[in-house]
Amino acid sequence: MEEMREDLEFDRGDVLLLRHLGPGRVLYGISGMVWVTQEGDSRDHLLGPGGLFRVHGRGRVVVQGLRRSRVLVASAREIEELEAWKSGLIDEVA
């Protein structure tokens, strides 16, 4: 069964606890800026437009909006397809 893609929106200060993400899921920054951390990982991550955060293990993921933001949660394959599509658009315009 393929996991669903999610489009998340944050206002500044919004916090979301994602309990359902498994290994291989990716958070992809569409707009704005969010802070991301995962249970079992001592690092903090800032995710802006085009930025990626790969989920490792099954630990909970916390996302906080640092400003109005959109984040896509998808499989690594879906993100690769999105990046290829964006690259094609840029090549057409250039």
Beta strands, then each sheet from edge to edge (+ up, - down):
strand 1: 6-10
strand 2: 15-18
strand 3: 25-31
strand 4: 34-38
strand 5: 45-47
strand 6: 52-54
strand 7: 61-65
strand 8: 69-75
sheet 1: 1+ 8- 3+ 6-
sheet 2: 2+ 7- 4+ 5-
end
